[in-house]
Amino acid sequence: MENVYSCVVVESSSGEILFANNESQIRQPASTTKIMTAIIALENADLKKVLTVSQSAVKEIGNGGTNASLIPGEKIVLEDALKLMLVASANDCANVIAENVFGNKEEFIRKMNEKAKEIGALNTTYTNPVGLDGTDGIQYSNQQTTALDLALITRYAMNIEEFRNIVSMQTVTVPPTNMHKEPRTFQNTNKLLNKTYEKFVITGVKTGYTVKAGKVLVSAAMNNEGTELISVVMGTDSNTVFNCTEALLRYGFAHPDLKEFSMRNKPYKILIGGRILSTEPIVTENSVLAPIKEVCQFLKINLDWISEDKTIILEKNGKYVHMNIGKEFAYINGSKIQLAHAPFIENGLSFVPLEPVAETFGYEIKTDSKCKTVEIDSLPFIENLSVSESVYYYCNSEPYEFKDIKIINDRVYIDINSIDSLLKDKIHLEFFPDSRIIYVGSHATYLEYKTEKYDHRIYVPLAALAKNLGIKIFWGPNTKTIHMYYQELSINTDRSVEDLVPEHFVYATVKNNTPLYPSIGASKASSYIKGGKVEIIRDKDYKWYYIKNNTISGWTKSEYLSIDTKFEKLEEKLYPSETEFFVNDYFKLSSPTNYLIWVDLKRQLINIFTRSENSWKLTRQIPCATGKNISPTIKGTFSINNNRGTWMPAGSNAWVKNYVGFYSSYFFHSVKVKRDGAIYDNTLGTVASAGCIRMPLEDSEWFSKNIPVNTTVFIR
């Protein structure tokens, strides 16, 4: 950013940095020093404390510094002095506060430095409470901070209610004193204060200026959801810092992860039937621990507490749960199960893992980590039906007879021929055998469990299908009936088939003003990226990278990039019929030969298909290792070329065998071997190569001998 030395914007509750540039550069804080002066005063003195103005306090105000025209001998209360210091940036008030809180300024400054280290502002040093620096005398030359430190200090200060109230004032009026017979009114030095934008309003905090520091502006802003950002801009002139502040805040409030950051430190709430429980749950990585007494009252579950052995007994509709405080197992209807977390007592309340309770009594739990809510469906909802074929079924209160039911793994499966009448022909469904994928109208989605094929007929899991179509299923224990209910049938838009085949992306963060070149080694850049997140498409010798963001792409040098090296392999497997669905129906791939290859980067798997009449049939799957994030395998659709052979050098004393080219310098080949054929590096199943696609030695030999030139290669 031109004319900006350094800047940063953070989400206040989490401290997460949303954008930063030179945020750790040592700069002079100028009058933003007074934020720390206010913190020390507010934490160590009564707001009604009467301060006495000394000769030194009104004298040591810097060259041309602002002041409140205090007079030696004048009496002023701390609250008014803080308002004058923070709103009008009065230097004399800062000195008066520092001299009076502990009785001497030296102790006050020591506390300022101590508090800075406590907050985590490790690059901040104070020599005075005003913001004077080397411009005003060599004794102040060590007054220093950084943009990031100022954000940390302000984040801390905004948790003090009195500070927050004062820095939001556009004007301040102080009453008469023993030296001033009339009240005096001062304007805030921050012209952005309380300015309302489309998505937020600025609520503080402090301006600053010295010749050495330049213009400094620390701001707080809040949107209508209560999320607060803090920005710091250290620049050359007022217009620059004001414009940069507005740009930073607009960027911050549009950040895609802002909601997650703002909720990170907030407590979870349990919602049952739209009502919030008074006690907060405890949410761990794999469990929700809830105050069981209050949960039982809301859900009308019978509860007994046996104090002798600290046993909790729950009962409803003839089903039982037994748990013990401190023990990581429980009994469900007499059968022992392992718990994710042992029940415990805190502040006189018993907290138990909610999942086995909900599952036993037929309740649905939805945990929303972004909104910090745990919602319990207050009606018994059956996820997996475990009933006999003699059960009676009702749909929207009318009896319904399934002509053929199969119980598979304790789940009810129905013949797909029974579905049209159940749905009253309102939605057309198309199923695939031994697959989770279904078409609802023209929309492809998927079920939690796959269909099963018996005697050339397809059976679908009823509960999973109902969930995808917005049908609720309830178990009536007294009459042994299953009730299906829907008002309107709807597609579960949260579940997209593309979730089964997520695309592998390699991301990097680019520096500010990163040049993009039309080709490797070009002398002149074709465009520039201002910074932020980009996708890595391919590399050249780890020195040049082809990158793109939403609008532009091109080659750049490695020194401009910070590449994310994390790779999370997708362990969930596709069924063969699903793999064929994606090739034939979703990606609609073709090949001029009788072979087709799909490299699934997220699963590190080579899928090989052969032509079967008018479709592709999966005939072989080969585990592989593709390019590391610093040298990714190129994505897209390519063709096998004529470049193939038996041996290819792969570094010191390492070779690969049976190489087959498909684009430029990209090949399929074996894992690394020594010249004598012994395995050198057998890494498979993760990103490990320099961009080519490794496979087991025996598979590479088959691949080289069988896959013909011009075969389509699809890499995703």
N, C-alpha and C positions, 0 to 999 in steps of 0.2 A: 504494500500500500504506500503510495507516494506521500512523502512528508510525515510518515508515521514511523517512530523509532521502534515501538513495540506495542503489542496489544494482546488481549485475551478476553474470551467470554466463557463463563462457567455456569452450569446449572447449580443453583444455590444449595438445595437440600442434600445433594450427593457430592458436590464439588467436582463433578465431571466436566472436563474441558471440552467445549463444543468447537472452538476454533482458537488458534493461537499463532502468533508470529513474533519471534524474538522475545517470547514471554519471560525468559530468564536473563535477559540483558540487564546489566547493572545500570540503573538510572537514578536521578535525583527525584524524590517524591514531592518536593515543593509543599503546598498547603494540604495535600492529602495526608501528610503527617498527622494532621489534627484528628483523623479518624482514630488513630492509636491513642492520642492524647485524651479523647473522649472516652475510650474504652477504660483506660486506667482510672479516670475520674469517676465514672459511673460505677465501677466495681469496688471502689475504695472510699467513697465519701457520700454523705447524704446530700440530696439535691438542694436542701434548704440551708446547707452550710454557708455561712457568710464569709466571703473572701475579702481580703484587704489588698488594695492596689499599692505596689511599691514603685519607687523611682526607676529601678532596673527593669521592671515589667513593661513600662511604657517606653523605655529607651531602646530596648533590644528587640526591635521589630523589623529590621532589615531595611534594605534600600528600596524605598517606595512601597513597602508593604502596607496592606490595608489594616485599619485599626478602628476601634470603637470610640476613640478619643477619651479613654479613661484617664482619670487624674489621680496622681499620688495621694493616698489617704482616702480614696473613694471606697465605699463598701458596696459589694454586689453579691447576690446569692449565686451559688454554683449553677443552678438551673438556667438563669439568665446569661451567665458567662458562657455556658455551653451553646446556647442558642446563637449568641453573637459570634462565637468561634466557628460553628459549623455552617450557619446560614450566611452570615456576612463575611466569613473568613477573617475575623478580627485577630490579628497577631498578638495584640496586647492582652486579650482575654486568654489566649493559650498560655502566655507567660504567667499570668495571675493564677490560673488553675494549677500550673505546675509548681509554683512557689508555695501554695497554700494547702494542697491535699495532704502532703507528708511533712510539711514544714520547711522543705528545701527542694530546689529544683534538681539537684544532683540525684537524690533518691528517686524522684519521679522519673527521670530519664533512665535510670537503672531498671526501674520497673517496666518501662516501655520496651527496652531491649529484651528483658526477661520474658515478657508476654509474647513478643514477636517469635521467639524461639519455641515457646509453648504452643503457639498456634501452628507452627510449621513454616513460618516465613524466615527461612534460614539465611537468606541473602539480604536481610534488612538490618540496618544499623541506624540508630538515632543518636544525634549529638545535641538536639534541642527539640522542644515540643511544638515549634512553630512551622518548620519546614525550610529554615534557612540553610543555604549550602555554601560552597566555596565562593560563590559570587559575593557573599556578605562577610567573608572572613575565613582565613585558613582554619580557624578552630572548628568550623562547621563542614569542612571538606569531606568528612567521612559519612555525612548524612546520605544514605543510599537505600535503594530498594529495587524491586523488579515489578513488572506488570502482574506476574503470577502471585507474588507475595502480597501485593495490594488487594488482589481478588480474595486471597485467603483471609486477610485481615478484615476486609469488608464483610465477607461471608460471616465471620465471627461476630462482628459488630451488629449486623442486622438481626441477630438473635436477641439483642438487648432492646426491649420494648421502647425505653426512653430514647435511645439513639435513633431507632426507626422513626419515631414520631417527629423528632426534631429535624432530621434530614429531609423530611417530606414537606417542610414548611416553605412556602414561596416568600413570605415576609415574616419578620419577627419584630414585636414591639416590646421593649423593656420598660418597666416602670421607673419613676423618678428615684434618684439615689440622693445621698447626702451632698453630692457635688453637682448633680444635674437635676434641676427642679421640674423639668418637663419630661414626659415619656418620649422615647425615641423609636423610630421605625426604620428597619433596614431591609433591603431586597436580597433575595438569594442570588448568588453569582452564577447559578446554573440555568441557562435559558431553556434547557430541555425538560426541566422539572415539571411533572404533572402534564406534560404534553401527551395527548392521546393519539395512538396510532391504530391501524386497522385491527391488530391482534394483541396489543399490549399498551400499557401506560408506564411512563418512567416515574419512579417514586423516590428517587434520591440519586447521588449521595454527596459528592464533593468535587469541587474544581481545585486546580492548583496552577501556579505559574512562577517560575524564576527564569532569568536569562539562561542559566545552565540547564535547567530541567526542560524548558519549553512549556507548552501547554499540556496539562494533565487533567483527565476527566475520569472519575470513577462513578459508575452509574448502576442503579438497581432498577429493574423493570419487572412488571408482573402481567400475566395474561388473565383472561376471564376464568380460567380453570384454577387459578391460584399458584401456578408455577412461576417461580422467580428466577431471573437471570442476573448475573453481575458481570459488568464489562469494565475493562480498564483500557484506556487509550493514552499513550504518551507520544505526543507529536510536536509539530513546530508552531502551529497557529490554531486559533479558536475554531475556524471553519472546518479545518481538517479533523480535529478531534470530535467535533459535534457530528460531522457527516460520517466519520468512521464508526462512532458509537451507534448511530442509527442503523448503519449497515450490519454491524456485528449483531445487534439485537434482532433485526429482521431475520438474519441467517439462523441465529440461535433458536428463535421461536418456530422456525420452519424445520428444525432438525428432526429427522425421522425417528430418532431414539429418545426424543425429549421426554415423552410420557414415561418411558421405562426408567429413565434417570430420575425424574421427579418423584416417582413412587417408590424408589429403591429403599429409602429409609423410613417409609411410612408403615404403620402397622396394618396387618390384615384384618378384615372384618368377616364375620359369618352372617350370611343372609339366608333366612328360611321364610319362604312365602312372602318375600318383600320386606320382612322385618329384620332388623339388625340386632344380633345378640349383644348384650352389654359388656361381655367379657371378650377380649381379643384372643384369637387362637394363636398357636405357635406353629408356623409353617417351616418344615425342614425340606431338604432336597427330595425326600421320598415319602413324606407323610404330612398329614395335617393333624395336629393335636388340639382337641377341642375340650372346653369345659363341659363334661358329660352331663352334669345335673341340668344345666340350662338347655342343652340340646334335647335331652329327654322330655323336658317340660314342653318345648315347642313341638316335638314330633309325637308326643303322647306315647312314649315308650316307658314301660314300667321299669323302675330302678330300685334295687336294694343295695345297701352298703353294710358289709359285715366287718365291723371294726377290728374283731379279734385277729383276723389274718389279712386285713386290708383287701378284701375281695369286693369287686363290683359285679353285680348280676343284672343283666338287662333282659327283658322279655317282651315280646309282642307277637300276637297271632301264633302262639305256640312255638316260636323260635327263640333260642337262648344264646346269650353271649356271656361268658365268664372271663373276667380279667383280674389280675392282681397288680397292685402298685409295685413297681420296681422289677417286674418280670417280663421278659421279652417273648412271651408266648401267651396264647389264650385258647379257650375252648369254644367252638361254634357247634352247638347242638351235640356236645360230647366229643367232637373231633378236635384234636390239638392242631393249632396253626402257629406259625412263626409271625411275630409282629415286626414291623419296621422300626418301632421305637417302643420302649417300655412305658406304661402309664406312670405318672408321677403326681405329686401334690405340690402346689405352689400357692402361697397366700390363702391356704385353707380350701382351695379348689382342686378337684381331681381332673387332670387332663389325660385323655386317652386318644390313641390313634383312631381317626374317624373312619378310615377306609373299611375295615372289617365290620364295623357297626352298620355303615350304610349298605354294604353288600349283603349282609345277613337279612336286614329288614327291607331291602328293595328300594333304597333311595339312590338318587343320582347326585354325584358331587361334581361341581365345575369350579376349578381353581383358575382364576385370572390373575397372573402375576403382574400384568401391567396395571390393572385397576386395584390390585391388592384385595380381592374379594374371594371368598369361598362360599359358593352358593349351593344349598342343599334343596333339591326338589322335594317339596313337602308331601308329594303323593308317591306311594310306592311304585317304582318303575322297574320293570324286569329287563335286565340287560341280556341275560342268557337264560332262555326258558329251559328248565330241567323238569319236564313233566311227562306223563305217559300219553299214549295215543287215545286214551279214553276221556281225556279232558274235553269239556265243552268250550266252544269258542263263540264270542259275540263280537260283532263289528258295528260300532255306533248303535249299541243297544239291541241290535238284531242278531238272531242266531245265525251262525255261519258254519258250514261243514266243509272241511278240507278232505278231498277225496283220497289223498295219499300223504301220510306224514312219516318221516323217518327221524329217529333220535340218534344223532351223531355227536359223540363227545359231549353228552348231556345237553345238546342244543336241539331245538326243534327246527327241522328242515321241511320245507313244503315244495311240492311239485310246481314248477313255474306255470303250468297250465291252470292252476287254481287262482292265479293272481289277478287276472283281468276282471273277473267278477267281483273279487274282493275290493278292487279299486274302482269298480263301476265304470270301467273303460275310460277313466278320466286321463290317464297317463299311459303312454305306450312304453313298455320296457323291453329291452333286448339284453339277453344274458349270454355269457360265454362259458363253456364247460371248464371246470377246474380253474376258475379265475375269480378274482374279486371285482373285476371290472364289469360295469353294466352301463347301458345307454338308457337314460331317462328322457324320452323324447329324442331330441338331437344333442342332448348334453351328456358327455361321458363323465362318470363318477366311479367311485369304488366303494365296496363294502368292507366291513371290518374282517369278515371271514369269507373264504372262497366258496364258490358253489361246488357241489359234488355231483358226479355223474353215475347213474345206476341204470342198467338196462336201456341205454340210449336215451335216458331222460335226465333232465337237469333239475337238481334240487337246490333251493336257496335258503340260507339261514333267516328265519322269520324275524327275529329281534334285530338283526343287523340291517335287513332291508327296511323294516319299519322305522328305524332310527334315521336312515337316509331320506325317507319320504315324509318325515314329520308326523309319523303315527306313534302315539303313546300306547304302551302295552302294560296292563296291570293284572296282577294275580289276585283273584278272589279266594282266600284260603278257606272260608266256611263252605262255600258252594263248589269249590274246585273248578273254577271257571277262569278263562283268560279273556280279558276285555281289551279290544282294540278300538282306539278312538282317534278320529281326526276331523277337524273342521274343513281345512283346505290342505290338499296334498302339495308338498313343496320339495324342491331339490335342496339337499344340503350343500349350499354354495361354499361352505368352509372346506369341503373335501374335493380337491381337483385331482384328476388322474395324473396331472403333471407332477404332483407331489411324490408319485411313485418313481419318477425318473428325473430328479432334480438335476439341473445343469451344473457342472463344475465351473466355478469362477475363481480366478486368481486375482487378488486385489493388491494394490500398492497405494501408498500415500506419496504424492508428489510435492516437491518444494514450491514455494511461491515463484511465479513467472518461469515455469519449466518450459524450455523451448521444444517444439516439435519439428522434425525434419522430414522432408518428403522421401528420403532414402538414407541408408546407412552411410555416414561419412559426408553427407551433404554440407556444404559450407555455409548455407544460409537457412535459418529457421523459416518454416512456412506459417507457423502460428505459435501461440503461447497458452499454457494452462496456468491459471492464477493460483493453483494449489488444490489440495483435497484428495478425494478418492478416485482412482482410475482402475480400469481392468487391464491386466497384462495379457496380451494376445500371444506373443511369441518372443523369443530372444535370439541374439546372435553372439555366441561366444561369451555370454554373461556380461557383455560390455554394452550392447545396444538392445533396446526393448521397444517393441511395437505396442503402443498403449492407446486406449481410447476412453473418453468419458461420454456423456450423453450426446455431445454435439460434434466433437472433433476427434481425430486420431492421427497418429504419426509415430515416427521413430524418435527416441531420445536416449540419452546416455544413462548408464547405471547410477552415476553419482547423484542424479536428481530423484532417485526412487528409494523408498523404504518399503520393501516387499513383505507382505504377510506370509509367513512360512507355514502357517497352520494348515493341516489337511485332515478333515474328518471323513473317514470312509463310511459309506452307507452300508450297514450290515444287513438291513432288511432285503431278503431275496425276492426276486420276481418268480412267479410260477411260469413254466414254459409257455403256456397259453397266453399269459400276460405279455411276455417278451414278444411273442408273435403278433399280438394285438398292436403293440406300439410300432413295430416295423410296418405292418400291413395297413392298419387303419388310422393310426395317429400321426406318425411321421410320413407315411405313404412313400416309402423308399422303393427305389428301383435299381436294377443293375443289368448291364448288357450281357453279363455271363450268367452261369447257373449258380453262382455264389454271391452272397451279400454279407458284409461284415459291419457289425455295430460294436464300437468300443465304448463301453459304459464307464466313464472316468470315475464317477462317484463310487462305483462298486468294484473298480479295478478288474474288469471282466471283459473278455473278447467273446462276443456272441457271433457265431457263424451259422448262416442260413443257406439252405439250398432251395432251388425252385421246385414247387410242387403244384402242378397245374397253374392256377392263376394267383398263387400266393407263396409266401416264403415260410419254410418250415425250419425251426431251430434244430440243428443237428449236432452242434458241438459248442461247448463253452470252455474257454481257456483262461485261467487266472493270469493276470499280467501286472506289470509295474510301469506306470507312465511317468511323464516328466515332473521333476520337482517344481515347486512354485517359482524358484529362481530360473527355471528353464522349462516352462510348461509345454506339454504336448499341444500342438495346434488343434483347434476344434473346427468342425465343418464337414463338408462332403468332398471326398477325394476319390482317386482311382489308383489301383495298383499299376505301377509302371514297370519298365523293363530292367530297372536297376536292381539286380539280385545276385547273390553269390554265397560262398561258404564261409569265408573268414573276413572279419573287419576289425582293425585295431580299436581298442577302447580304453587307452591309457596305459600306464606303466605295467608291463607284464600281464595285461588283460586284453582279452579279445571277446567278440561276440560271433556267434555262428548263424548261418542260414538267414541272412538279412534279405528283406524284401522291401523295396521303396514304394512310398505312396504319395510323397509330395516333397519337392526340394530335397533337403537333407534329413527328412524324417523317414524312419524305417520301422518295420516289424523285425525283431530278431530275438535270439536266445538271451538268457541271462548271461552274465559275464563268466568267461571260462579262461583257463590258462591255455598256453599253446599246445600242451599235451592233452587237452580236452577235459581236464579236471575242473570242477566248479570253482570259480574265483569269488563270485558274489551271487548268491541264490535269492536275493531279495525279490519278493513278489507281494502283491496285495496292498501296495502303497505307492506314493509318488517317490521314485528313487532314481530315475534315469535322467539323462541330459536332454530329454525331449522325445526320444524314440520310445517304442512300445516293446518292453521285454516280455518273454514268455518262457515256460519251461523248455529245456533243451529238446526233449522228444517232440513236444508240440511244435516247436519252431521248425523242425525237420519236416513234419507233416505239412505245416503251413507252406513252406517253401516249395514243396513238391506238388501240392494240390491246388493252391489258389492261383487262378490264371490272371494274366495281364488284363487290365480294364475293369476288374471287379470293383464295385463301389465300396468305398470305406466311409462309414458315417461315424464321426467322433463327437461325443457330447459329454 
